[in-house]
Amino acid sequence: MKIKAKRKISKKVRPWEILIYLILSALVVIYIAPLLWMLNVSLKTNQDVLTEPFKLPDVIELGNYINAWVKGNLGSAMMNSVLVCVVSLILSLALGSMAAFAIARMRWKLAEGMMGYFLIGMMIPVHCVLIPLFVRFSKWGLTDSLTGLILPYTVFALPLVIFLMNGFFKTMPKEIYEAACIDGCGIYGCFFKIALPLARTGLFVAGLMTFVANWNELLMALVFISDSGKKTLPVTLTYFVGPYSVNYVQMFAAIIIALAPTIIVYIIFSNQIVEGLTTGAVKG
């Protein structure tokens, strides 16, 4: 018997696929190159930065990170940022998921209108409400306190959380809730025992995006907080730029320290982020 050898079918690479790969490769370089350059600068001396900014350091100056941490008081600033971001994250996820569940699964006349109302909040820039918030917080005694940051951080995060969680709750089949109701499960049981566990990917994505946005927020923290002991990390980074001189190496070392947590989280959980965004966008 003659056995015919199977020929390997080679897939032809189309020109537009090559173009897409080239564009994606260029985008990777555009995004990664500034980070690598900041890392390179943070390991040099100020003299080397001014004379040869793009050359690799001859001697690695790890002391820049120690000086940036001590002189910039980054430890206290990082703790303030963690406290503000974690508390506002918990509040925004709790309130946003409840509102999204009510809009997506509960039958009431104003459901669609409330969804549009919350989505309008995504189009309002912080600059428009900064002065009214400052005046109001001054009367309430909330300026120069971390509570004055937690409240607006929570409110501005709600539209995004509601938008994402609404898409996840709508993907869940009605039969699950109907079966739960037949077994005697109430509205709170459906939410806490069924909806939240099934939408944990959405909670993760919404929480990560909210945390990163609040972690990098500068404007409100700069306006509302004047006590140096209550400054958050983005505000503390501005102290490395003086009116007459700039300590470049310590400033970039502090920036690397501030960026490290978010970069590590994105690298570890990149697959979950893409999966969550795709699920909420396509099926919602």
C-alpha positions in Angstrom: 0.0 0.0 0.0 1.2 3.4 -0.9 0.9 5.9 1.8 0.5 9.4 0.6 2.5 11.9 2.6 0.4 14.8 3.7 1.7 18.1 2.5 2.0 20.8 5.1 -0.2 23.6 4.1 1.7 26.8 4.7 -0.4 29.8 5.5 0.4 32.8 3.3 1.1 36.0 5.2 -1.0 38.8 3.8 0.4 42.3 3.4 -2.2 43.9 5.7 -1.3 41.4 8.4 2.4 42.5 8.1 1.3 46.1 8.3 -0.7 45.4 11.5 2.2 43.7 13.1 4.5 46.6 12.2 2.0 49.1 13.7 1.7 47.1 16.9 5.4 46.8 17.2 5.8 50.6 16.8 3.2 51.2 19.5 5.1 48.8 21.8 8.3 50.8 21.3 6.5 54.1 21.7 5.0 53.0 25.1 8.0 51.2 26.5 10.8 53.5 25.3 9.9 56.4 27.8 9.8 53.9 30.7 13.2 52.5 29.8 14.6 56.0 29.4 13.3 57.1 32.8 14.8 54.0 34.4 18.1 54.8 32.6 18.1 58.4 33.9 17.2 57.3 37.5 20.4 55.3 37.6 22.7 58.2 36.6 24.1 61.3 38.1 22.7 64.8 37.3 25.9 65.6 35.4 25.6 62.5 33.2 21.9 63.3 32.5 22.8 66.8 31.2 25.8 65.7 29.1 24.7 62.2 27.8 21.0 61.7 28.5 20.6 58.6 26.3 23.8 56.8 27.2 23.7 53.8 29.5 25.2 54.6 33.0 28.8 53.8 33.5 28.2 53.4 37.3 24.7 52.5 38.6 23.6 55.0 41.2 21.1 53.1 43.4 21.4 55.8 46.0 19.1 58.0 43.9 16.2 55.7 45.0 17.2 55.9 48.7 17.5 59.7 48.5 14.2 60.0 46.7 12.4 57.9 49.2 13.9 59.7 52.3 14.0 63.3 51.1 10.8 63.2 49.2 9.0 61.5 52.2 7.6 59.0 49.7 6.7 56.5 52.5 4.1 58.7 54.1 2.8 59.9 50.7 2.4 56.3 49.6 0.5 55.3 52.7 -1.9 58.2 52.2 -2.4 57.2 48.6 -3.0 53.6 49.5 -5.5 54.6 52.2 -7.5 57.0 49.9 -7.5 54.6 46.9 -8.5 51.5 48.9 -11.4 53.2 50.8 -12.7 54.9 47.6 -12.3 51.6 45.7 -14.4 49.7 48.2 -17.1 52.4 48.3 -17.3 52.8 44.6 -17.5 49.1 43.9 -20.1 48.5 46.6 -22.3 51.4 45.5 -21.7 51.0 41.8 -22.4 47.3 41.7 -25.7 47.8 43.6 -26.8 50.6 41.2 -25.8 48.6 38.2 -27.7 45.5 39.4 -30.8 47.6 40.0 -30.6 49.1 36.5 -29.8 45.8 34.7 -32.1 43.4 36.5 -34.8 45.2 38.5 -37.9 46.4 36.7 -38.7 50.0 37.3 -39.6 52.9 35.1 -36.6 55.1 35.6 -34.0 52.4 35.0 -32.9 53.6 31.5 -33.1 57.2 32.6 -30.8 56.5 35.6 -28.3 54.8 33.3 -28.2 57.8 31.1 -27.9 60.0 34.1 -24.8 58.1 35.4 -23.2 58.0 32.0 -23.4 61.8 31.8 -21.1 61.8 34.8 -18.4 60.3 32.6 -18.4 63.4 30.4 -18.0 65.9 33.1 -14.4 67.0 33.6 -13.0 67.5 37.0 -12.0 71.1 36.2 -15.7 72.1 35.9 -16.5 71.1 39.5 -13.2 71.8 41.2 -14.1 75.3 42.5 -17.6 74.5 43.7 -16.3 71.4 45.5 -13.6 73.4 47.2 -16.1 76.0 48.4 -18.5 73.4 49.6 -15.8 71.3 51.3 -14.4 74.4 53.0 -17.8 75.1 54.6 -18.0 71.4 55.7 -14.5 71.3 57.0 -13.4 68.6 54.6 -10.5 70.4 53.1 -7.0 69.4 54.2 -8.3 65.9 55.1 -8.2 62.6 53.4 -12.0 62.3 53.6 -12.2 65.3 51.2 -10.4 63.2 48.6 -12.2 59.9 49.3 -15.6 61.4 48.6 -14.9 62.9 45.1 -12.8 59.9 44.1 -15.7 57.7 44.9 -18.3 59.8 43.1 -16.2 60.2 40.0 -15.5 56.5 39.9 -19.2 55.5 40.0 -20.1 56.1 36.3 -17.3 53.8 35.1 -18.1 51.1 37.6 -21.9 51.2 36.8 -21.2 51.2 33.1 -18.9 48.1 33.3 -21.0 46.2 35.9 -24.2 46.9 34.0 -22.8 45.0 31.0 -21.8 42.1 33.1 -25.1 41.8 34.9 -27.0 41.9 31.6 -25.0 38.9 30.3 -26.4 36.6 33.0 -29.4 34.5 32.0 -32.7 35.3 33.6 -33.3 31.6 34.4 -30.7 31.8 37.2 -32.6 34.5 39.0 -35.9 32.8 38.4 -34.7 29.5 39.9 -33.2 31.3 42.9 -36.5 33.1 43.5 -38.4 29.9 43.3 -36.1 28.4 46.0 -36.9 31.4 48.2 -34.0 33.7 47.5 -34.8 37.4 47.9 -33.4 40.3 46.0 -30.4 40.7 48.4 -29.7 37.0 48.1 -29.8 37.2 44.3 -27.3 40.1 44.4 -24.8 38.8 47.0 -25.0 35.0 46.3 -25.5 35.0 42.5 -24.8 38.2 40.7 -21.6 39.2 42.5 -19.9 35.8 42.3 -20.7 35.5 38.6 -19.5 39.1 37.9 -16.2 38.8 39.8 -14.3 39.4 36.6 -16.2 42.7 36.1 -15.5 43.7 39.7 -11.8 43.0 39.2 -11.6 45.1 36.0 -13.7 48.0 37.3 -11.7 47.9 40.6 -8.4 47.9 38.8 -9.2 50.8 36.5 -10.7 52.8 39.4 -7.6 52.2 41.6 -5.1 53.2 38.9 -7.1 56.4 38.1 -7.2 57.4 41.7 -3.6 56.4 42.3 -2.5 58.8 39.5 -4.9 61.7 40.3 -3.2 65.0 40.9 -5.5 68.0 40.5 -7.9 67.4 43.4 -5.2 66.2 45.7 -3.2 69.3 44.9 -6.1 71.7 45.6 -7.8 70.1 48.6 -4.7 69.1 50.6 -2.2 71.6 52.0 -0.8 69.6 54.9 2.5 68.1 53.9 1.8 65.0 56.1 -1.4 64.3 54.2 -0.1 64.7 50.6 -0.6 61.8 48.2 2.1 60.4 46.0 1.4 62.3 42.8 1.5 65.6 44.7 4.8 64.6 46.5 6.4 64.0 43.1 6.0 67.7 42.2 8.3 68.7 45.1 11.3 67.4 43.1 10.9 70.3 40.7 12.1 73.6 42.2 11.7 77.1 41.0 15.4 77.4 39.9 16.6 73.8 39.7 15.4 70.3 39.1 16.9 67.2 40.6 16.3 64.9 37.6 17.7 61.7 38.9 15.8 61.8 42.1 12.7 62.9 40.4 12.8 60.0 37.9 13.6 57.6 40.7 10.5 58.7 42.5 8.5 58.4 39.4 9.7 54.8 38.9 8.8 54.0 42.5 5.3 55.5 42.0 4.8 53.6 38.7 6.1 50.2 39.9 2.9 49.0 41.7 0.6 49.7 38.8 3.0 48.3 36.2 3.4 45.1 38.2 -0.4 44.7 38.6 -1.0 45.2 34.9 1.7 42.6 34.0 0.4 40.0 36.4 -3.3 40.4 35.6 -3.2 41.5 31.9 -5.2 38.4 30.8 -8.0 39.0 33.3 -8.2 42.7 32.2 -8.6 41.8 28.5 -11.1 39.0 29.3 -13.2 41.3 31.5 -13.3 44.2 29.1 -14.1 41.9 26.2 -16.9 40.1 28.1 -18.5 43.3 29.2 -18.2 45.1 25.8 -19.3 42.3 23.5 -22.2 40.7 25.4 -23.4 43.7 27.2 
